[in-house]
Amino acid sequence: MGDAASHRSLVAGDIEYGQSVIREEIAALSSVADLLDESFSQAVTAILSLTPGSRIVVSGMGKAGFVAQKISATLSSIGFPSFFLHPADAVHGDLGRFTKDDVALLLSNSGETSEVVRLLPTLKEHGSHIISITSISSSTLAKHSDIVIETGRFPEAGPLGLAPTTSTTVMMALGDALAMTLVKRRGFSREEFAAFHPGGDLGRSLMLVADIMRAGDSCCVVHESVETKKALRQITETKGRPGAAGIVNDKGILVGVFTDGNLRRCLEQDTEFLKRPIGELCSRTPITIHPDKLAQEAARIIQERKIDQLLVVDEQNLPVGLIDIQDLLAHGMIRPSDKA
């Protein structure tokens, strides 16, 4: 029992101390939120004023460098070209990547990090705009920056108070605040965000039917008067072999669809169907979708109706494309186990 009680006490102590670390960081975040002033807005305006082709070059050393990499990646993901520059690499030739139109975003808790401070003369010579995130407004970095976002001084969480914890959490939050304020000011849309994340869940969720449908010579369209044998050959010879054809009338309006399912049913009845017009054998009430609908809507229809192809039509009911279940699988819209 003694060992069990000791174990419970140890666990409780770990949880309690972990909570205290988190609460220290929460307190620091609350304080830094109250410290935001006009300089924060100036930084937002400076970035929004970048000329086409210019970048936000983010740099920091050590743990601040990892935060800088994350901030740079976030900025790029919201449409502001950015890259991380390691300060040690910068003084060994990579400063040449800067242009006078770039903005330098430099991170240093003390404002005296030697590797970061050494960048200042060259950046000044380039004429680059310098924004710093630092805890001391009187530091060397702050004095030579055009805009200073001050974090304030907070003890680092932990028994020793030495490892960067609270300071890097505050820097990370300020980077997020800067990025999200840029999104708000510029009116960055979900669609624009998706364009920078085509492989992510949001990118997939916002893809339109027009983005993934088979169009042009990849979509088979046959006149209803065409002999079925010829129509089947046309389907087979269509690029990508869609396994279905949209059937149209003299005006090009969709009147039906012919699929592998129609072919199987014909084979069960007689063998003379190959000479009949395909318009007599097609399904006359095809399920369709418009190209401006979300691709996920197409996936839902295909799964619910248990079909393999879905024809895409415009406002005049003219066929403009086709979505095959394989296209949805390829884009991760449905899983193989969901296949109809």
N, C-alpha and C positions, 0 to 999 in steps of 0.2 A: 504493500500500500504506500510505503514511503516513497518508492521509486515512481509510482504513478502520480503521487501528489507533487513530487519534484518536477516531473515532466510537465504537468499542467501549469505549474508556476512558471516554468521556463517559457512555455508557449505563450502564456498570458503576458509575460514580460516582453517577449519579442513583438507581440501584436501592439502592446501599449507604446513601445518605443517607436515602432514603425509609424504608428498614428501621430506621434509627436513630431516626427520628421515631416510628414505630409502637412501637418497643421502649421509648422514653421514656414513652409513654402507657400501655403495658402495666405498666411499673414503678409508675407513679402509681396505676393501678387496683388493683394488688396491695397497695400501701400503704394506700389508702383503705379497702379491705376489712378490713384489720387494725384500722383506726381506729373501726369501727362499735361503738357502745356502747349503753347503755340508752336514750339519747335517740332512737335510731332506732326502738326498740320503742315508745317513748312516742308518737312521731309516728304510727306505725301504729295504735295504740290510739285516739289522738285522732280520726283520720279514721274509724275504725270506729264511733266513738261519735256521729257526726253524726246529728242528728235529721232525720226525713223533710222534704224540701223545702230543706234546707241544701246548700251547695255548697262545693267546694274552689276558691278563687280563686288562680290562680298568676300571679306577676308577676316580671319581671326586665327589665333594660335591656340593649340591645345584643345581643351574642352570647348572653349569659345569657337574654335575652328569647326568642330562638329556641328555646333548650333548654326554657324554661318552657312555650312553646306545645306542644312535643312531649310534655312530661310531662302537661300538662292534657289533651291529646287521648288519651293512653294511659289516664289515670284514667277519662275518660268511657267509653272503650271497654270497661272492665271493670265498668261499672255504678256508678261514683262520679261524680255530676254535678259537672262542673268547667268553668270557662271561664278563658281568659287575659285578663288586664287589663294593658294597657300603662301603665306608671307615669306617663308624661307625660299620657296621657288621663285617668288617675285623678285627678290634681290639678286637672283642668279640668272636673270634674263627675261623672266616672264612678265616683268613690268611693261615690256614692249607690247603686250596685249591690250593695254589701256589706250584709249583715245581721249582727246580733250572733251568729247561729247558724252563720255561715260560718267556715271555716278559711282563713286566708291562708297560702299557701306562697310565700315570697319568696326569690329567688335573687340573690346578689351575691358574687362571688369575694372582693372586698376587705371587704365588709360596710360600705363607706362610700359606695357609689354614691348620689349626692345624690338622684336621682329616686326611688330606692327608699326611702331613709331618710325622705324627706318624707311617705311614706305612713303612717309609724308613729303620729304623734299622732292622726290621724283613726281609724285602726284601733283604737287603744287606747280612744278615746272611744266607738266602736261596741261595744267589748267583744269584738271578734273574736279568736279564738285565732290566734296567730302562730307559724308554724313557719318557720325559716330554714335555708337551705343556704348555708354560707359557709366560708371558709378560716380565719378568725380569730375565735376565741371571745371575744376582748376588744373586738371591733369594735362600733360603734354599733348595727348591725342585730342582732348577737347579744345584746347587753346588753338590748335591749328586746323580745326574742322569748320566747315561752313555752317553746319547744323549739328547740334548736340542733343541727343535724346538721353536724358539723365535717368539712371535707374535708381539712384540712391544706394546707400550702404546698408547691407544686411549681413548678419553673421551667417556663415555657412552652416547648414544643418549637420548634425552628427557629433559624436563624442569629441573629436579633435577640432572640429570647426575649420578644417583645412581643405578637404576635398571640395572642388567646385560642385555645389548642389543648388543652393538657393540662387546663386548668381546666374547659373546657366538656365535655370527654370524661368527666371525673370527675363533673361535675354530672349529665350524661345517664345515666351508670351508676347513680348514686344514685337518680335518679328511677325508673329501671327496677326497681331493687332494692326501692324502696318500693312500687311498683305490684304487683310480683309477690308480695311478702310479704302485701299486702292480699288478693290472690287466694287465697293459701294459707290465710290466717287465716279468711277468710269462706267458703271452700269453693266458690268460683265454678266452675261446671261448663262443659264445652265447649258444652253446649246453651245456657246463659245467654250465653256469649260470642258464639255464633252469632246470638242474638237481636239483638245490637247490631251485627252485621255481615251483614245479610241479603243484601247484594250481593256479598259476598266469597266466595272459594273455600270457606272453612270453613262459612259460612252455607249455601251450596248443598249441601255434603257432609253436613250434618246435617238437612236438610229431610226431613220425613216425607211419605209418600204422602198422608196426610190434609191436609197443607199445600197441595198443588197439585191434588188430584183434583177432578173435576167432581162435584158432589153436588146433591141436591134436584132442582129442575126442569131442571138442566143434565145430568142423567143419565137416559137413556131405559131404562125397564124395561117389558117387555111380557109378558102372560100367554101361555103356549104355545098356548092355544086360539084366540088372535086371528087373524083372517084376514090373510094376508101383506100384502095391499094396504093394509089399515088400519094394520098395524104399520109399513109403510114411510112412511105419512103421519105417523105419530107420531114416527118417527125424524127426519124432515125438519123437523117443527115443534118439536122439542126445542131449547131455548135453546143456542146455540153450535153446533148441528148436529154432534153428535159422530160421525156416520157409523157408529154401532153401537148395538145394544140388548142389554141383558141379558134373557134369556128365563127366566121363573120358572114354578113349578107353583102349585097351589092354596095351598100353605103359604108361598108367597113365596120359596122356596128356589131358588137359581140352578141351572138345568138346562142352559143353553146360551147361545150368543151368536150374534147375526146381524150380519154386517158387510158392507161393500161387496164383499168377496171372495165371500161367500155369494150375494149378488145377481148377480154376474157369472156364477157357475157355474149358477145357476138360468136365467138368460137363454140360456145356451148349450144347455140341455136342452129346454125347452118354454116356452110362454107361458101355460099354464094354472096355473102355480104361484101366481099372485096370489090365487086363491081358496082355496088350501090353508092349513091352520093353520101359523103360522110355526114352531111346535114341530117340525114334520116336516122343515123345511128348514134349521134352525139347526145349528151345530156343537155337538155334545153333550158335548164335553170341553173347555170353555173354560179358558184359562190365567188364573189369578187371583192377586191379591196382597192382603195385609191392610193396613189403613190405618196401622198403627203401624210398618210397615217403612220403611226409608230410601228416599227417592225415587230415589236412585242405583241401588237394586236394581231398581226399576221400569224405569229406563232400560236397565239391563243386559239384563233379560228382553225388552224390546221390540226391542232391537238383535239379540240372539242368535236370537230366534224370528222375526224379520223380520215383525213385526206393527205395526199402526198404533194399536190400542187395547188397553187392558188393564183388565179389570174388577176392581173393589175389593170384597171381601166381608168380612163380620164372622165371628165364631167360629161362627155358626150357618149360614154360607154364604148369608147374605142379602145381596144387592147393596146397597152403600152409596155407590158412586161409580164413576167411570171416569177413567182417565188416557189422554189422546190424545197422540200423538207431538208434536203442535204445542205442548202444554203444556210438554213437556220442552225443546223448542227455545226457548220463550219464557223459561224459567228458566235457560238455559245449561247444562242437564244433558247435552245432546248437541249436536254441531255439525251444521250443515246437510249437511256432507259425510258424516256418519255416518248420515243418515236411511235407514231401511230401505226 
